[in-house]
Amino acid sequence: MSILSIVAMSIIFCLVPAGVIWLCRRFPLLDKIGPMMILYAIGIVIGNMPFDIPKIDVVQEIATSATVPLAIPMMLFCCRFTRKDASTQLKVVISGFLSVAIAVVVGYIFFGKHLPEGAKIGGIMSGMYTGGMLNAAAIQAIFNVKQSDYLMMCSYDIVISFLYLIFLVSVGYKLFRWLFGERGEATLSESEKAELDRQIAEARRNPYEGLWSRAGLKELAKIVGYALVVVAIAAAIALPFGDDWFMVIFILVLSTLGVVCSFHKPVRKLERSFDIGMYLIYIFSIAMASMADFSELRLADGLNQILFLTITVFGSLLLHAIFCRVMRVDADSMTVSSVSFINSPPFVPMMVAVLKNRKTLIVGLGAGIVGYALGNHFGVLMASLLGLL
């Protein structure tokens, strides 16, 4: 019975994300909600069934501990660092990281200090709002934050980030254009329009189409092979540091090696590496959510967490706008880069379409790539800083 339960739960954790992705592509309303939020909801339902599922803890442990180390290098293999628009990208990256750092410190002083693991949660938020859920999961693994606290943060983040996005796509981008004193759209040449249309179409394509073809399986084998080599090297480097420092060194070396590998031409050609890594994060999300126990959630901590997140998200947006204005970054580049940091790069094409300014696509994706690459290091640094306050 136990073996059957392990097999059944493994199949559920591995295949449910595929079904959710298919439903999101088929139904626009679900697509707006996003796979991550749906998977969290499904995981919470699984974890709070009125009956015990035999050996589910074994599957949960394997799913949460194995997926993140593999996903980190996979998602970083696709990094593209180019000189085009380098000046604007550098400005929005500096502004974005500085804005998040200040907002997290302010939120921590007023509300984060009242959370049981406030400094660590602040570190996770710092990595998440400069990189994405990949960085949040990695930093959670570094600090071994309690699952219920981590899930509470992620659940509230989904709601607050959604409200933030609604604000930007409805009136926010118009407000910033007005404040920056800019026109609505950028003028593009026909060749620029064609190239940017191609990039947006590429960003919206089904990344898993053809994965089970002969060519797709060959690419998948290469992606997994490279990722396993990086994981092995990182583990070998971190092992001498002992149990207390192993996970910190391991994750940071993983992140660094992932970026280094992105400069290797054969690795850069692996087009599906980001999407395979993202699928592993989906598996991590449903498995992590299934660990939640509603009976352990504390209302007072929940209120502090909500206010901590709200100050960080909307405070960083305000600061990012101020800093970008001072550095003479245009309003649309500021808006798109903020979405890339707060909601992660997959939301960039949608924001670009709303703005009708396709030149910002490169800036937004570039900012997100830097966030993925540096988010883990930044999160660890911020957690250490908050611990001193």
N, C-alpha and C positions, 0 to 999 in steps of 0.2 A: 504493500500500500504506500509506503514511504517513497519507494523508487518511482512509482507511478505519479505521485504527487510532485516530485522533483521534476520529472519529465514534463508533466502537464504545465506547471508554472513556468518552466523554462521556455516552452513553446509560446505561452501567453505573452511573456515579457518580450520575446524576440519578434513575434508576428503581429501583435496588436498595433505597434507603431506603423507598420506597413498598411494596415487597414485604415488607420486614422489619416495617414497621408493621402491615401486614395480618396477617402471621403472629403477631405479638405479641398482636393483638386476638383472634385465633382460638384460640391455644393459651396457657393460663394460665401454664405453666412458662416459656415464652419471654417472656411479659409480665413475669414476676418478674425475669428476667435484664435485660430492658430493651433497647430498640432501640440505644442508644449502644454498649453492650458488644458486641452482635452485629455492629454495623457496624465497630467497631474490629477485631474478629476477621477479618471478611471482607476489610477493607483490608490487614491484615497478610499474609493469604494471597496477595492480589493482588501485593503488593510483594515477596514472597519466592518468586515462581514460579521454577522452575529454568531458565527461558528469559527473554530480554529482550522486553518489549512495546514496539514502535516508537512513539516520540513520546509515551510516557505522561507524561514530564516536562512537556510542554507543557500537557496537560490538568490535571495536578496543580497546576501553577502558577496556572492560570486559576481552577480550582475553589477553591483555598485563599485566593487573594487577593481574589476577587470576592464570595464568599458572606458573609464576616464583616461588611464595611462595610454591606451591605444588610440583614443580619439584625439588627444593633444597633438602628437606629431602628424597624424593624418590631416587635421584641419589646418595645420601650419605649413604643410608641404606646398600648398597652393599660393603662398605669399608671393606677391608681385611688387617689387620695389623698383620704381622707375623715376626718372628725373622730370618727367612731364608733370606740370602743376605742382612741382616739389615745394615751391615757396608757400602756396596756399595750404597744402597738406601739412607742412611743418607748423604753420601758424595755428591751424585748427586742432592739431594734435596737442601742441603745447597748451592752448586754451582749454581743450577738453579735459586733459589730465589735471590741470591746475584747478579748474572749476569743480571737478568731482572731489578733489582733495579737500578744498575749502568747505564745500557743502557737507561732506562726510564728517569733518571735524566739528562743524557747527551743530549738526544733527546729533552727533555723539555726546557733545557737552550737555545738551538740553535733554535728550531722550535716550541715547544709546547707553549711557552709563547705568541706566536703571535696568538694563537687560542682563541676564545671568552671564552671557558670553558676548557682551556688547562690543568689545574691541575686536574680537574675531569676526563677529557679524559685520562690523564696519569694514574689515579687511576684505571679506567676501563681496560686499557691496561695491567697494572700490574697484575690484577686479571685474565684477559683473558690469558695471556702468562705464567701463573703458574698453572692455572686451566683449564678453557675452556669457551665456550660461555655461559654456565650456570652462571659462576661467573661474566662475563661481563654484562649479563642481570640483575643480582641481584644488582650490584654496580650502574648500570644506574638507577635502581629504587630507590636506596638509595639517590643519588644526584639529581635525577629528571633532568637529562641532556636532553636538547632539542632533540626531535626525529630526526630532520634533521641532527644534528651534530653527534648523535649516529649512525645513518644509514650510514652517510658518512664514519665514521671510520670503521664500519663493512664491507662496500663494498670494501674499499681499502685494508682492512686486508685480505679478501678472496684472492685477487690477489697476494699480497705480500707473504702471507703464502703459496700459491700455488707455487710461484717461489722458495721460500725457500725449499719446499719439493722436487721440481724437481732438484734443485742443490744437495741435499743430496743423492737422489736415483741414480743420474747419476754419478757424480764425487766426491761429497763431502765425502762420507763414505770412499772411496779409499784414498783420500787425508789425512783424519784424521788417517787412519790406517798407512799410510806411515810416517806421522809426529810423531805418537806415537811409531813407530817401532814395529808393531805387525803383526802376521800372519792373514790370511784372515778368518779362521773359527776356532771355538772352537771344541774340541773333546768331544763327549758325549757318555755315555754308552747306551746300547740298551734300558734300562728301562727309562733313561732320555729322549731319543728320543721319545719313546712311549708316555710319559706323556706330553711332550711339543707339540707333534703333536695333542694330544687330546685338549690341551688348545687353540692352534691356530684354530682348527676346531670349538671349542666352541665359540671363538671370532667371527668367520665368519658365524655362523649359523643365520637363520632368527629368531630374538628374539620374533617376534609377531606371529609365527606359533603356532596354538593351543590356542590362547588367548581367543577365543570365545567358547571353549569347557567348560564343566562343571567345570573341575579342573582349567582351565585358568581364568574363571570368578570369581571363589572362591578366587584365588590368587589376582586378580585385586581388589576385594572388600577389602581384607586385606591391600593391598598396599595403597589404597585410604584412608581407615580407619585410619591406622597408621599416614599417612601424615596429615590428618585433625586434629588429636589429637595434633601433633607437632605444626601445625600452630596455633591452639587455645591456646596452652601453651605459645608460643612465643608472640602472640598478647597480652595475658594477662600480661606478664612480661613487654612488651614495652609500654603498654597503659599509665601508670603513668608518663612517661617521656615527654608527650605532643607532639604536632604536629612536632616541630622542630627536635626532636630526635627519634620519633617513628620508622621511616623506618630504620634508622641506627641500633637501638637496635633490631628491629624485625628481620632483615635479619641476623645479626650476631648471635642472639640466635637460629634462624632456623638452621644455619650452625652447630652450636655447638651441638644442640640436635640431628641433623641428624647423626653426628659422634657418639654420645653417644648411640643412638639406634642401631648402627651397631654392638655393642658388645652384644646386646640382641639376643639370639639364634633364637627365632621365626622370628625375623626381618631379620636376615642373611639368612634365608632359602627362602626368597622371591626373586627368581632368576630373575624375570622380572622387579624389581623395578627401576633399572637404565634405562632400555629401555622405560618404561612407562614415566619416568621423561624426557627422551630425546625427546619423542614424544611431550610432552607439550612444550619443547623448540622449536621444529619445528613449532608448532602452534604460539608461541610467535614471531618467526622470520618472518613468512609471514604476521602476523598482524602488527608488527612493521614496516616492509618494506612498507606496504600499506599506512603508514602515511607520507611517504616521498613526498615532493613537490619539483620537480626539479627547480622550479622558485626561491626557497629559497637557493639553493646551491651556494656557493661563490668560484670562481676559486682560488683566493689567499689563502683562508683557506684550500682548497683542496690540494694545493701544499705543504703547511706546514704540513698538516696531513699525506700526503704520506711520506715525509722525516722523520717525527717523527716516523712513523710506521717502516720504513725501517731501521733506526738506531737501534730501539728497537729490531727488529727481528734478523737482521744479527749481530748487536753488541752483543746481548746476546749470540748468537751462538759462536762467537769468544771468548768471556769471559768465557763461559761455558767450552769450549775446553781447555783454559789455566788453569782454576781452577782445572778441572778434571785431567789434566796432572800433576799438582803440587801435587794433592792428590792421585796420582797413581791409578786412575780409568781407566779401559781399554777403548779403542777408541769406541768399539761397544756399551758399556753401556752408554757412553757419548752421542753418536749419537741418540740412542733410547730414552733416557730420554729427550733430547732436543726436539725431535719430540713430545713426550708426553706432554711437557710443551707448545710448540708453536702451534701444530696442534690438541692437545688433545688426550687422550688415545685410542679412536677408530682407530687412524692411526698407533698404535704401531704394531699390527700383520703384516701389510703390510711392515713396515720397517724391522721387524725381518726376514720376508721372503726374502727381498732384501739382507740383511746381511748374510743369511744362518747361523745364530748364534742364535739358539733358546733359549739359556740360558739367553739372554738379555730380553726375554719377561716378566719375573717376575719383573726385575728391572724397566723396562719401565712402566708397569701397576702400580707398587707400587708407583713410582714417581707421576704418574697421580692422584692416589687416594689421596695422601697427598696434591697435588695441588688443587683438588676439595674441600678438607676439609678446607684448610687454605687460599684459593684464595680471598675470600670475606674480611677476616680480613686484609690480606696483601694489597689489593687494597684500602681499606679505610685508612690504615696507610700511604701508598704512596701518596694518594691524599692530605692528611694533610701535609705531608712533602713538596710536590711540592708547596703547597699554601704559604709556608714560604719563598720560593726562590725568 
